[in-house]
Amino acid sequence: LKGDAGRLEVLRHDPTGDLAGACLCLHPDPLHGGTMHNKVLYESRRALVNAGLVCYSLNFRGVGLSEGEFDYGEGEKRDAAVLDAHLRSEHPGLPAMVLGYSFGSWVGLRLALERSYVRAFAVGLPVAVFDFSFLRGEELRVTAFHGEFDELGRPEEVRRVFQYIGTTATDG
């Protein structure tokens, strides 16, 4: 796909059988080695594909074959928006969702406020690194999965993010 910083490397992951939805999959921080091939993202995406969702993954700008340079979340959100538009053009009648892991969850949740996703999946929210106050007062269906010993945010910090906003979070 063509993004504002050049070519974006994208993979499509198809389920067998009928499609239940389409999901945009966003990877962890490129500055710390994050790619669309990350193991946690791979396993999360595999679960969604097994549930009947067609999933689209991209490497953010400057990662893998994607052109451009890291833009601290702003350009990466635009990259995700390009992929979202593509996903919706390929599957106009399917419910759209977003899955993000760590940095990808921060980017994905910000994009979700601008797009009509039926659900957002957030894995390992980096609440100790990024500001999630943009969610305050917003309505968004979020299923959050967070490790007990995640160094980028303790589970109680993640719960606090969802406590004061109009989202629906599910402990996982």
N, C-alpha and C positions, 0 to 999 in steps of 0.2 A: 504494500500500500504506500501511497505518497503522503507523507506528513509535512508539516511546515519546515522541518529541518532536513528533509530528504526521505529516502526510502526507509520503510519500517518492515522489519522481518516479522512475519506472522505465521502461525501454525493453526490449522483447524483440526479439531479432534471430534470425530463423529461417533455417536452411539450406534448400536445395532437396534433395529426396530423403529417404532414411531418416536418422533421428537416431542419432548415435553416442554422444551424451552431452549433458550440460547443464552450463553454466559460468556462474558468478557473476563479474562483471567490476567491478573496483574502481579508482577513479581517483586521481590524485595529490593532493597536499595542497591543500585548499581555501584555505588562507591564502596560497597562492602562485598562485591562479587555477585550480586543478585542478577539472575537471568530467568528466562521463561523455563529453563530446564532445572530449576531448583527442586530438590527432592520433596519438600513440604508442599510446594505448589503442584508438583506432579501428582502426588498422592491425593491432594484435595480435588484437583481437576479430574482425576481418574474416578473418584467417587461420584462426581457430578455427571460424567459421561455414562457411568454405569446406571445412573438414575434416569437416563434418557435425554440429557442436555447436550446439545452441540456446543462445544467450547472453543473459543478463539483466544489464543495466547499471542502476546507480542513481546519482543525485546524493546524496551524503551530506547530512546535515542542514545547513540554511542555504545550500545551493547550488542554483541554478536554482529550480525549483518545490518543492523539498523544504523543509519547515518545520523550525524549531529553530535552534540555534546550534552552532557548532563546539565539540567536546568533547575535543579533543586525543587522539583515538584510541579512547577508551572508548565514547562514544556512537556513534561511527562503526562500531565493531565490532558493537554491538547493531543498528544499521541493516542491516549486512551479514547478520546472523543472521536478521532478518526476511525479507530477500530470499531467503536460503538456504532457509528454511522454505517460502516460496512456490514456489521452483524445485522443491523435492522433492515438494510436493503436486501440482504440475502434471505432473511426470515421475517418478513413484515407482519405475519400473524402470530408469531410465537411470543410468549412472555419473555422479557429480557431481564437478565440478572447480571450482577457483577461479583467476582471473587477476587479478593486481594490478600496478599500475604505481606505482613510487616509494612514496609514503605508502600507496597501496592495497595494495602488496605487504606492507608491515609489518602492516596491518590484516588482510589475507587470510591470511597465514601464522599469525597468532595465532588466527584463527577456525579455520583448518585443523586445529589441534591439538585442537579441541573437536568437530569434525565428521569424518565419514568420507569424505574426498575421495580419489578414486583418483589424483589428481595435482594439484599446485599449480604454476602458472606465475607466476614472479616476474620482472618487468621493471624494471631500474634500481633495485636495492635501495639505499635511502638509509642505508647502514651508517655513514656519518660523522655522521648526524643522530639516528638511532633505535637503541635497544639491541635486538639480535637474540639476546641470550644465552638468551631463553626457548626457543630451539630446541635448546639443549645437551642431548644425550642422547635427543632425540626421534627417532622414526622417521616420516619423511614423504617422499613422492616429490615432488621439486621439480625443475622445469626452470627454470633461471635464465638470463636474457638481460641482459647488462650491457655498456654502452659503455665503450670504452677510456679516454675522456676525461670520464667522468661526474663532475661536481663534487661529487656527494653520496656518493661512495665509489669508490675505485680498484678495478679488477678483482681485484687480489691481496687486498684487504680482504674482498671478497665471497667469494673462495675460502677464506679463513681462517674465515669464519663456518661454512661447510659442512665444513671439515676436521675440526672437533672435535665434530661432532654426527652422529647416525645417519641423516642425510638422504642422498638420492641427488641430486646436482646434476650438470647437464649444461652444459658450457661452450657458450655460444651467441653 
